[in-house]
Amino acid sequence: MNLIDFSALIPFALITTFTPGPNNLSCASMGINFGIKKTRPYLFGIITGFFLLLLLCGFFSNLLLTAIPSIEPILRWIGATYILYLAYGTFKTSFSFKEKTNQYLWGFYKGVLLQFLNPKGIIYGLTLYSVFLNPLIGNFFYIVLFSLGFALLGFCSILTWALFGAIINQYLHQAKLRTILNIILSLLLVYTAIKITGIIS
């Protein structure tokens, strides 16, 4: 456990999970249009799919690093590049979503399917295991444990967006507040990217 750099892992996981993406924005929009009760099957579908996706990413990363151990430093730099890309996207994000009067009510299976069609989730899972959790991915128990833990973190995120989507949308239309928040989150991601490369310890 002490081999994991939690000072880099925690900001990466929190910012990546809670910033806008297909899961968060669709849950916010559905929460506004249909209410939490009707949105619940979709929320549970997302988390079920996300948990399965994280398991697959953990096992794939384990196979890859076992077969080609020398690829680990390369994966760190690829992960750092991806995080810098996220930092740029976070800086530019508007945190906005549109209420769709004709939006369909998506259910459990749509939530599961979205996870396997969501590039952000797939790259997140691979980066999580191959860069941050690679000391533990040879252990089946830890793969399941961390997959469950990060799936629960994801559930907190989509539930937050579903419950408070309208409030988030209302306040983050203020340019000054949005800019300050974007700068803070972006700088935290830049710090995380630099930290995982080993340039700073």
TAMOJO-V874880 format. One record per backbone hydrogen bond with DSSP energy under -0.5 kcal/mol. CO is the residue of the C=O (numbers start at 1). NH is the residue of the N-H. Records with the same first field share a line. If there is no record, write none. Layout:
BEGIN
CO = NH  NH
END
This chain:
BEGIN
1 = 4
4 = 6
5 = 8  9
6 = 10
8 = 12
9 = 13
10 = 14
11 = 15
12 = 16
13 = 17
14 = 18
15 = 19
21 = 25
22 = 26
23 = 27
24 = 28
25 = 29
26 = 30
27 = 31
28 = 32
29 = 33
30 = 34  35
31 = 35
34 = 38
35 = 39
36 = 40
39 = 42  43
40 = 44
41 = 45
42 = 46
43 = 47
44 = 48
45 = 49
46 = 50
47 = 51
48 = 52
49 = 53
50 = 54
51 = 55
52 = 56
53 = 57
54 = 58
55 = 59
56 = 60
57 = 61
58 = 62
59 = 63
60 = 64
61 = 65
62 = 66
63 = 67
64 = 68
68 = 71
69 = 72
71 = 75
72 = 76
73 = 77
74 = 78
75 = 79
76 = 80
77 = 81
78 = 82
79 = 83
80 = 84
81 = 85
82 = 86
83 = 87
84 = 88
85 = 89
86 = 90
87 = 91
88 = 92
89 = 93
99 = 101
100 = 103
104 = 106
107 = 111
108 = 112
109 = 113
110 = 114
111 = 115
112 = 115  116
113 = 116  117
114 = 117
115 = 118
117 = 119
118 = 122
119 = 123
120 = 124
121 = 125
122 = 126
123 = 127
124 = 128
125 = 129
126 = 130
127 = 131  132
128 = 132  133
133 = 136  137
136 = 139
138 = 140
139 = 143
140 = 144
141 = 145
142 = 146
143 = 147
144 = 148
145 = 149
146 = 150
147 = 151
148 = 152
149 = 153
150 = 154
151 = 155
152 = 156
153 = 157
154 = 158
155 = 159
156 = 160
157 = 161
158 = 162
159 = 163
160 = 164
161 = 165
164 = 168
165 = 169
166 = 170
167 = 171
168 = 172
170 = 173
171 = 174
173 = 175
174 = 178
175 = 179
176 = 180
177 = 181
178 = 182
179 = 183
180 = 184
181 = 185
182 = 186
183 = 187
184 = 188
185 = 189
186 = 190
187 = 191
188 = 192
189 = 193
190 = 194
191 = 195
192 = 196
193 = 197
194 = 198  199  200
195 = 198
END
